[in-house]
Amino acid sequence: DLSPNKPMRHTIGDVTARVNKQVKSLLEAPHDPTDKPWDRLAKSYYQKCLQEEVLDQNGISALVMILNELGGWPVLEGDMWQPWTHSWEQQLALLINRTGINAVVLEFAVGHDPKNSSTTVIEIDQPKWGIGTRWPYLSGADDPMIKNYTQLMIEIAIGIGADPAIAARDMREAVELEVKLVNFSADEQMRRDADRVYNPFQLYQLAEIFPYVDLEEYVRTIFRDSVDITLNDTVIVREVEYIRGIQHVMQSSSKRTIANYLLWRSVQGFSPFLPPWLREPFYKFRANQTGIFTNTPPERWEDCVTLSVMMLDMPVGKLFVQHFFDKEKAMTKMDELTLYLKETFIEELHNIDWMDDKTKQRAVDKANFIEYKSGYPPWLFNDTWMQDNWGLTPTNRTEPLLHLTIRLKLSRVRDELVRFKQTVDRSVWYQGPAQVDAYYAPNLNQMIFPAGIMQFPFLTIGVPNYVTFGMAGAVVGHEVSHAFDDQGGRYDEFGNLEDWWARETAVKFYEKTECFVKQYESISVPEAGIRLNGRMSLGENIADNGGVKTAYMAYNKWLESSGGVEPALPGLQNFTSDQLFFLAYANVSFVLLSSYSNSPLQL
């Protein structure tokens, strides 16, 4: 059965719902004398998030206080607004420094150098867009989705206190600015090319390449309280043509329009902290985007659990692992699973007949080097580490939820900034243990499988292994297959972007990938008049096929080593172990699709 606010149901969604309820039970529990400071912080944050009546009272005023610290939102202040005296580049940096809001006009990050994964670099990229997807903007301001977006902006501005006429004028100008920016952006298919987005420069060179965007001031302002920046520091510009193109757009736009746009995106990002009645337009906009109008907004506790997991990933993850994760049995089962999968994967590489010997050996080396991170970080229960990283002073009763959230965000921003010029710490987990997800990181050659997904039915203690290999094994196999897909295969065993394939072998690989492209592009949905984009989904399609194949072969390898017989499940005695493996896999295939959410959370 589907609940009113869930338009689809699948295994990953069911597990997420159960984990969220488990997290809810932990966070709503009263404070206990044995609670650590980070336990109390997690509980306090969640319980403050539930206080809708407080958001009714101070949600708008808390937001306006932040907007005023950023120079004021012109649409609210009308003719009284005074432009900032500094550049838009500095204002964009201040937005990160004071709120943690990123990926507006530009996206900034401290990341691994793709060609030297042990060192850190500054990355500047094109941003995310307010609607999420890029294509509606390409039709201009008259696109129906852009019109809905504009109406949302106007409605929210008026709700916060803007004059309706000023709101209509200012928000339309802000949308027009965003449309102009999007027109210079690259689509996701182009961005799949790792070499195309690897454009390293030294900081002093940026003024020559982009004379009308002061990226040096932008970078220096972001780092001014954390790291000394020099003109010889490396900056990787992922989308050169985007930044070159927006120079004149930003130069010709008024500070008022830029300020309205920057602070609209801030308001949009902080929408979960608005009063309930002012969050409603975001849900309506989401319904207009999807065409699903029967959904009801999620209950507040669902949003608060999601926020808690996002903002306090390790404190919440620690509580989850402590109370709902069978550490010893689950980790033992996972170690057995990954051992067979790894051995099988390497055997498959040895048996490939289209790879030359040198490339094959490099591929085997890479498979051997893959680091499997399962469950949770080993330092999760280290009080010294938790104090250093999550010793934030617990909230007082009067601090607005938004202000506490910004404190949490800024502590993570500072963590990211101080990593610059440091040797890459490969032990860092970028995903909390209480998340129902798994991923492969090509720049680290790591596979992460957190405790949240090591649950029934993916990983269940005591069930036959055709279920375990068909579900958890297929997901692990999927993620590991990304190490050799059309993107992940570009990185070597250390996570460095390197041309390590012999030319003849690379040509054969891309010839074989064309079969996947054609196969998936042959699938269409006549009712919607669309056809699958086989090139855009190529990496996922390779991983799907490679993952289930590896899991199936690994299961048979385990079956042979354990005697060749497993008990049937009650009611399914007429099925063979092979058939039950694929029935289990059929229940997990939705894992590899993006789950739909009706939540406006955009932090």
N, C-alpha and C positions, 0 to 999 in steps of 0.2 A: 504494500500500500504506500502511496505517496502522500506526504504531509502537504498542506496547502502551499508552503513556501519552498518546496523542493520539486522542480520540474522534471527531475530524473533521479533514478536510484541506481547505484552500482556499489561494488564491494568497497572501493576506496572511500566512498561517501559514508557507507555504513560504519566502517572502522573509525573514520574521523568523528562521526557523531558519538560513538561509544567513548572514544578517548576524550572528547570534549566534556562528556558527562562525568567521566572520572576526574578530570581536571577541575570541573565545577565543584565536585564534592570536596576536593582538597582545599580549594580557595575560599569556599564559603564556611569552612570549619572555623570555630572560634580560635583565637590565639591561645597557644599552649605554652606553659613555662619552658618546655624543651625546645621550642621553636628557635632556630637560628635567626639572626637579623634579616637575612635574605628571604627566609620563610615568611617572616612578618611583613616584609616589604611586598612580597607577592600577594599575600592575603589582603593587605591594606589597599593595594592598587585595585584589585578585583572588586572588593567591597565598596570602595569609593566609586568605581565605575557604575555600579548598580544603582546609585542614588540619583534616580531620574528627577526627583523633586529638587535636588540641589542644582542639577543642570538647568532646570527651569528657572531657577533663581539667578545663577551666576554664569551659565554657559556662554551667553552673548558677551557679558561684561569681561569675562576672562579672555575671550578671543579678541575683543576690541583693545584690551590692554596690550596684547602682543602686537596687534596691528599698529598701535600707536608707537610702540618701541621701534618699529621698522619704518617710522616716518609717516604713518597714517595711511589709511586707504582712501584715495581721492574720492571715490564714489560716495563714501560716507560724509566726507567733509565739504563737498561741493566746492564753491569758490574760495573757501577758507584754506584749502590745502596748499601747503608750501612745498615746492619741489626740493628734494635733497640737493645739497651743494656738491656732492661727489658724483662719480660716473655710475652708469648702470652696471658696469662690471663689478664695481665695489659693492653696490647695493645687492647684487646677486650673491656675492661672497658673504655679505652680512646676513643674508637670509639663511645660509647654511650655518654660520657661526652662532646665530641667536635662536634658531628654531630647529635646525637639523633638516629643514626642507631642501631637497636636492632635485636634480633632473627637471629643472624649469629653465628654458632657453638653452642652457648647457647642462650636461651631467658630469659631475666630478667624482673621481675615485682615486684611492691609493691601491694599486694592484700589483700583481707580479709582472715583471718584464716577460712578455711571451717568449722571448728568445734567450732568457736567462732566468729561470724560475726561482732562483735563490735570491734574487734582488728585487727591490720594490721600485716602482715608477709612479709618476703622476699620470692619470689618464683623463682626457677630456673628450666628451662624446656628445652626440646629439641627444636631446632629452626624451622623456616620456611625454605623452600628449594627454590633455584633459579628458578627451573622450576615450582614450585607451588605444584604439586602433587608428591607423593613419589614413585609411582610404576615404572616409567621409569628407575630410578637409579638401581633398583634391578636386571636389566638385564645386568648391567655393562656399560662400556664406549662405547661399540659397538651398543647400542640401538639407533635406528634412531633418536629418540627425543633427546638423549644425544649428538649425533653427531651434530644435529642442534643447540643445546645449546652451544656446544663448538665452533662451527663456529661463532655464534653470539658474543661470548666473544672475539674471535680473531679479528673479524671485528671491534668491538667497540674499542679494544685496539689500533689497527692500525689507526683507525680514529682519536684517541686522540693524536697519535704521536709515537706509538711503532714501532720498527723494525719488519717487517713481520715474519722473522725467529724466533726472540725472542718471539714474540706474540704467534706463533704456539706452541713453546715448553712450555712456562710458563703457558699458559691457559689450555693446556692439563693436565699439572701437577695439576693445581688448580681444574679441573673437577675431576681428579682421587681422590683428597682429599675429595671432596664433596661426591663422590660415596661411599667412605669408611665410612664417617660419617653416611650417610643415612642407611647403612647396620645395624647399631646398633639402629636405631630409631624404635619406636613402631607405628603400623598402627592406623588409626582413630577408628577402631572398638574396639581395646583394650583400647584406651584412654577414651572410654565412661564410664568406670568403675571408679566412683568417689573415692572409697576406694583404688583402685590400685595406683592412682596418688597422694594420700595423704601420704606423707612420711616426717614428721617433724623431724628436727635435730636442735641441737644448733650448732652455728658456729664452735665451737672448735672440734666438732665431725667429721666434713667433711674431715679433713686431715686423719683421721683413715680410713674412708670408701673409699675415693678417694685419695690415697697417691700421685698419679702422675698428679693430676689437682689441682692447688692452688686456690680453690674457695674462701678462706679467702681473698687472695690478690685481687681477682676479685671483691668481694663485697666491701671491704674497699676502693678500688680505685673509684668505682662508687659513693660511699657516701662521699668521703673525704672532699668535700666542702659544705656539706649540713647537715648531721646527724652524730653524734658520734656513732660508731658501737662497740659493746662489743662481747666478745666470747660467751656470753650466749644468744645472740639474736637468734630468731627462723628463720630457713630457711626451706622452704618446697621444697624438690626435687621431681618434678613431674615424672621424668623418671630416676630412679636410674640406671637401666641397660644400658641406653644410655650413661650416664656420665662414668659409670664404663668401658664400652666398648671403648669409644673414647680416654681413657687415653693414651694407647699405640700408637694409630694413631697420636695424636697430639705430643706425645713425640718423635716419629720417623720421623716426618715431619720437613723439614727445615723451618727456619723463612722466607725464600724467598717465599716458596710455600704458607705458611700461610698468609703472607702479601699480596701476589697476590690474594688469595681467598677473604680475608676480604675486600680489596679495590675494587675487582670486584663487590662484593655484594653492596658496597657503590655506585659505579658507576651505577649499575643496579637500585638501589633505587632512585637515583637522575637523572634518564634518562629524566624526563619531562623538565629538565633545560638545556638539550643539544641543539645544533643547529638543525633546522628541518631535515637537510639531515642525521644527525647522530642518530636521533630518528627513522628513517625509518626502520633500521634492526630490531628494537624491534617489530614493527608492522608485519613485515614479519615472524618473529619467532612465533608470536601469531597466525598468519594464518597457519603456519606449525603445530602448536599444535592442532588447532581445525579442520584442513582440510577444512576451509572455505577461499577460495582464492579470492573471489569476493569483499571482504570488502575493503572500502577505509578508511584511518585513520580518526578519528574524527576531526572536525574542531577545530582550536586552542582554540576558545572561550569555547568549551565544556570541554576541559581539564582544562582550567583556572577556570571555574566555579567549577569543581570537586575539584581542588586544593584549591580554596578559601573556599569551604565548609569544606574540611578536615582540613586545617590549621587554619582557623578563624571561627570555628563552631558557637561560640556565637555571635560575631559581625555580621556575615552574617545572622545568625538566627534572630537576633534582627531586622535587616532591613527587612527581609522577613515577620516576624510577624507584624511589624509596617505597612507594605504597602499592604500585600496580604492575611492576615489572619483575618477573621471576628471573633475577639476574643470572643465577648459576645455571639453571636448566636451559633458559633461552639462549644464553651465550654459548653453552656447550653444543646445542643443536645448530646454532648458526655457524659455529666453527667447523662442524662436520660438513654442513652444506657447502660452505665456501671452499673447503678443501677439495671436495669432489668437483665442484664447478671449475675451480682453478686448474686442476689436473686435466679435466676434460677439455677446457678451452685451449690449453697448451698443446694437447694431443691433436686437436683440430688444426691448429696452426702448423704443426709438423706435417700433417697430411695434405695440406693445400698444394695442388699441383700447378697452379699458375703463378706462384711466387718464386723469384730467384732465390738462391741459397742465402745470399748476404741479407736481403730484405727480410727473409723468413727468420733468420737468426735475430735480427733486431726486433722483429715482432714478438718472438718468444721472450727475448730479454724484457721487453715492455710488459708483457703479460705477467712475467715473474715479479716485476717491480711494483705491480699494482698493489696499493695499500688498501686493505679492507677495514674500514672503520665501522664497527657495528655497535649498536646499543646506545652508548653514552661516553663522553670523554672520561678518561681515567681520573682526572682531577676534580670531577664533579662533587665529590665528597671531601675534598681537601679544604678545610676551613680557611687556611691562609690564602689560598688562591681565590676562594669565594669572597673573602673580605676585601682583597685587593681589587677585585673586579666588580663586585656587587655589594660593596659596603656603603651604598648610598643611604643617607639618613632617611629613615622611614617618614612617610608623609605625616604632616599634622592634620588635624581635622578641618582646618579652614583653607588649606592650599587647594586651589581648583585642580580638577583632574587634568585639564590641559597643561597647566604649568608643571605638574609632576611628570607628565608624559614628555614634555620638552626637556626637563632635566635628565630623564632617562635617555632620550634620543641623543642629547649633547654629550653624555658620557660615552656613548658608543662612537659618536663622531670623533671625539678626542682619541679614543682607542685606535681608530683608523688612521688619523693624522700622524700620531707618534710612531706608527709602523714605518713611515717613510724614512728611508736611509738605513733601516734595520734589515738584517738578514731575515728572509722569510721564515716564519715559524710554521712548519708543516704540521704541527700538532693542533693548531687552531681548528675548532669546529665552527663552520658557518651556518649550522642548522641545529636547532634545539632538539633535545631527546624526545619531547612530547609531540613532535610533528609526524603526521602520517604521510611519509614521502620517502624517496630515495633518489640519489643522483650520483653521477660520475663527474669529477672535476678534471678536465683534461690538462689544465695547467699545473696540477699537482699529481696527476696519475693516481687519484684516490677514488674509491667507491664508498659512499656514505649510506648507511642503512640504520636509521635511528630507532630507538626503542618503540616509538609510536607505531611503527609499521610491523614490529616484531610481536604482533598480537594475533589472536584468532580473527579470521581464518588463515591469515598469511603464514603465521608460524605458531603452530599449536602443539604443545607437548602431548605425546601419547597417541597421535594419529598416525596412520600409515604414511610412509615417506612419499608415496605417489602424490599425496596431497601437498606435503611440504615442498617437494621439488617442483610440482606443477604450479604452486602459487609463489611462495617466497623465492624459490629457485629461479623461476622465470623472470621475476623482477630483478634479482641480482644479475642474472644472465643478460637481461636487457641493458642494465646500466653498464656492465662491463663491456658489452658489445659496442657501446659508444666510444670506447677507446680505439676502435678500428673503423668507425663510420667515416663519412666524407669530411667531417670536421675534426673529430677526436683523433683520427688517424694521422693528422698533420703534426701531432705532438709526439715527442720521443718518450723514452722510459722515465725521464726526469721531469717531464712536463714542459719541455722546451719546444717552441715552434721551430721545426727543422725539416728540411727536405730529405728525409731518410729513406724514401722509397726509390729503388732503381727505376729509371724512366720506363723501361718495358713493362715492369710490374705495375707501375702507376697507371699506365695506359690500359692494361688489362682490367685493373680494378674499376676504372671509370667506365669501361665498356660494360662491365657487369652491373654497375650501378644504374646504367641506362635501362636495363631490364626491369629494375624496381620502379624507375620513373614511369616507364610505359605501362607496367602492370597496374600501378595505382592510379594513373591518369585515365585508365580505361573505366574506372568506377565513376558513375554519375548518379545524381539524384534528380530524376526527370521532373518531379513535382516542384522542386525549387529552381530548376534550370541551371544547376551548377555541376561542375566536374571537379574531382579532387585534384589538388596541385601536387603532383608526384615529386616535383623537384623540391618544393618547400618542405615537404614532410619526409624527405629522403633519409635523413639521419634517424628519425624515429622508426621508419619502416625497416631499415637495416637492423636496428636494435631489436625491434619486435621479432623479426624472423631469426636473427642470430641468438637472441635470448632464449626463445622456446626450444630451439634446436639444441643449444648447449645444455639447458636444464634437462631435456629428455635424455640426452646421451649420458649426462652425469647421473641421472636416476638409474638408468640401466647398469651403469658401472657400479653404483652402490648396491643395486639389487643382486648383481652377480657375486659381489664380494660378501654378501650377507646370507647367501643360501638360495636366492632366486624365488622366494615365495613371501607374499605379504597377505594379511587377512583382508577380506572384502569388507566394505562398509555395510551396515544393516540396511536391507532393502535394495542393495546394489550388487547382490551376489552374482548376478549374471554377467557382470562386466569384468573384463580383464584388468590387470594393473595398468597396462598401456592406455586402455580406454579411460580409466579413472584418472590417470595423469592429465589427459587432455580435457576431461570434464572439469577438473580442478582449475586448469589453465583458463578455460572459458569463463570462469568466474572472476578472473583477475585481469582480463584483457582491458577493462575500462580503466585500470590504474594508469595506463599510458595515455589517457586522454585528459585534457584540461577539465577540471571540475568547475561547474557553474556555481556562482555565488550571487545571492541577491543582496549582499551587504555593500554599503558604500565605503567600507574601510579602504583607505588609500595611503596609509602611512608608509 
